[in-house]
Amino acid sequence: MSMVQVMTQSQGRAGADRTPFYGGRVPDDIKKMVKSLDAVDKAAFRKLLQVALASFEKDVPEEDFSSLASGKMTMDVLRCIFAGILTILRLAFRAPPLSLKSEAFKLDLKELKIPAELISDLNKAVFSSRREALDDAAIARRVRLPQLQSFRWRVDVSISTSSLNRTMEPSILVEMTLSDGRVSTFEVPVAKFHELRYNVAYVLKEMDSLEQRNILKLQD
């Protein structure tokens, strides 16, 4: 199939020349949410949206929306819709502000077959004045691995070993202190150190090459 045919087939399809905020594949939580939207009214959806936004700043118990359960709005339905809203917010907040525009976001939600009145609520939540505070809260609450606090090294020379009387082989002794207080000490042969140095330099060079590509540059 030629490029012309691809472009022809994509004409009329919104967002054909860009990637939606959720990526190339619709997450399962969003698919399940869309199928369950008929079971909730607008007021219940707004309440779930408020609870989802609050969850970025603090732990939210299920009781905060369990009172909405009635008739078709069972707890299973409410959990399903809450999970979908939370996934939409997380994916939207993950995108840099300059790369995700309000109109594009609404268009993506429309393609997911979300009702227009609910799209308006989601759009206001993502592009509200609270965005910066929510981003800061999410960063503060995220699960992170220990960070490198200090890095010390020295060169040792083994004069002899249990198997050889004289080796005179240098090695690098490394001590790393992590932010959780753990201290790790290990020995690196010179050959492995040079291999590490080469690979780090190679990765940095590849990253620099990628950053020069226009497709990775943010545009207004």
C-alpha positions in Angstrom: 0.0 0.0 0.0 1.4 3.4 -1.0 1.7 6.4 1.2 -0.9 8.2 -0.9 -3.4 5.4 -0.2 -2.7 5.5 3.5 -3.2 9.3 3.5 -6.4 8.9 1.5 -7.8 6.3 3.9 -6.9 8.5 6.9 -8.7 11.6 5.5 -11.7 12.5 7.6 -10.4 10.5 10.6 -9.6 13.0 13.4 -6.1 12.9 14.7 -4.7 10.7 11.9 -1.4 12.7 11.8 -0.7 12.5 15.5 -0.6 10.1 18.5 -3.5 10.3 21.0 -2.6 11.2 24.6 -3.2 7.6 25.6 -0.7 6.2 23.1 -1.2 3.8 20.2 -3.5 1.5 22.1 -6.5 2.3 24.2 -5.9 1.1 27.9 -8.3 -1.6 29.1 -9.5 0.6 32.0 -10.7 3.2 29.6 -12.4 0.7 27.3 -14.3 -0.8 30.3 -15.3 2.7 31.5 -16.7 3.8 28.2 -18.9 0.6 28.1 -20.3 1.4 31.6 -21.0 5.1 31.2 -24.7 4.5 30.4 -25.2 3.3 34.0 -24.2 6.6 35.6 -25.6 10.1 35.5 -23.6 13.3 35.1 -23.7 14.1 38.8 -22.3 10.7 39.8 -19.6 11.1 37.1 -18.6 14.5 38.4 -18.3 13.1 41.9 -16.1 10.3 40.7 -14.0 12.8 38.8 -13.6 15.0 42.0 -12.5 11.9 44.0 -10.0 10.9 41.3 -8.5 14.4 41.3 -8.2 14.3 45.1 -6.4 11.0 44.9 -3.4 12.7 43.4 -2.9 14.7 46.6 -3.9 12.1 49.3 -5.1 8.5 49.8 -8.8 8.4 49.0 -10.9 5.6 50.7 -13.6 3.8 48.6 -16.2 5.1 51.0 -15.9 8.6 49.3 -18.0 7.3 46.4 -19.6 4.2 47.7 -22.7 6.2 48.7 -23.4 6.7 45.0 -24.3 3.1 44.5 -27.9 2.5 43.6 -29.9 0.8 40.9 -27.6 0.3 37.9 -24.8 2.1 39.6 -23.4 -0.9 41.4 -20.1 -0.7 43.2 -18.5 -2.7 40.4 -19.7 -0.1 37.9 -18.5 2.7 40.0 -15.1 1.1 40.5 -14.8 0.5 36.7 -15.6 4.1 35.9 -13.4 5.5 38.6 -10.5 3.4 37.3 -11.1 4.7 33.8 -11.2 8.3 34.9 -8.0 7.8 36.9 -6.2 6.3 33.9 -7.3 9.2 31.7 -6.1 11.8 34.2 -2.8 10.0 34.8 -2.0 9.8 31.0 -3.1 13.4 30.4 -1.0 14.7 33.3 2.0 12.7 32.2 2.1 14.6 28.9 4.1 17.9 29.0 1.7 20.9 29.0 3.1 22.1 25.6 2.6 18.8 23.9 -1.1 18.3 24.8 -3.6 21.0 23.8 -7.2 21.3 25.0 -8.7 20.8 21.6 -6.6 17.8 20.8 -7.5 16.3 24.2 -11.2 16.8 23.6 -10.9 15.3 20.1 -9.2 12.2 21.6 -12.0 11.7 24.1 -14.6 12.1 21.4 -12.9 9.3 19.4 -13.2 7.2 22.5 -17.0 7.7 22.2 -17.2 9.6 25.5 -20.4 11.8 25.7 -19.8 15.5 25.0 -21.0 16.7 28.5 -18.5 14.4 30.2 -15.7 15.5 27.8 -16.2 19.0 29.0 -15.8 18.0 32.7 -12.6 16.0 31.9 -11.2 18.8 29.9 -11.7 21.3 32.7 -10.1 18.9 35.2 -7.0 18.4 33.1 -6.5 22.1 32.0 -7.6 23.7 35.3 -5.5 26.1 37.4 -4.8 23.3 39.8 -2.7 21.4 37.2 0.6 22.6 38.7 -0.4 21.7 42.2 -1.6 18.3 41.1 1.7 17.7 39.3 3.7 18.6 42.3 1.6 16.4 44.6 1.9 13.4 42.2 5.7 13.9 42.1 5.9 14.0 45.9 3.8 10.9 46.3 5.4 8.7 43.5 7.2 5.5 44.4 10.9 6.0 43.8 14.0 3.9 44.1 16.8 5.0 46.4 19.0 7.7 44.9 22.7 7.9 44.9 23.9 10.0 47.8 27.7 9.7 47.4 30.1 7.9 45.2 33.7 7.1 46.3 36.4 5.1 44.5 40.1 4.2 44.6 42.5 2.1 42.7 43.9 -1.0 44.4 46.7 -3.2 43.2 46.6 -6.9 44.2 50.2 -7.9 44.8 49.4 -11.6 45.3 46.5 -14.0 45.6 46.0 -17.4 47.1 46.7 -19.1 43.8 49.5 -16.8 42.4 52.4 -15.4 44.3 52.6 -12.2 42.3 49.9 -10.6 40.1 50.3 -6.8 40.3 46.8 -6.4 38.8 45.0 -3.1 39.4 41.3 -3.0 40.2 38.9 -0.2 41.2 37.2 -0.3 44.6 33.9 1.5 44.6 31.7 2.6 47.5 28.2 3.9 46.9 26.0 5.4 49.6 22.2 5.5 48.8 19.6 7.9 50.1 18.0 5.2 52.3 21.3 4.8 54.2 22.5 1.6 52.5 26.2 1.4 51.6 27.4 -0.9 48.8 31.0 -1.7 48.2 32.2 -3.7 45.2 35.3 -4.3 43.1 35.5 -3.6 39.4 38.3 -5.0 37.2 40.0 -2.4 35.0 38.7 -4.1 31.8 35.1 -4.0 33.0 35.5 -0.3 34.0 36.7 0.6 30.5 33.7 -1.4 29.1 31.4 0.6 31.3 33.0 3.9 30.3 32.6 3.0 26.6 29.0 2.0 27.0 28.0 5.1 28.9 29.7 7.3 26.3 27.9 5.4 23.6 24.5 5.8 25.2 25.1 9.6 25.8 26.0 9.9 22.1 22.9 8.1 21.0 20.7 10.2 23.3 22.2 13.4 21.8 21.5 12.1 18.3 17.9 11.4 19.1 17.4 14.8 20.6 18.4 16.4 17.3 15.5 14.7 15.5 12.6 17.0 14.7 10.0 14.5 15.7 11.2 14.6 19.3 11.1 18.4 19.5 8.1 20.0 21.2 6.2 22.5 19.1 3.5 24.9 20.1 
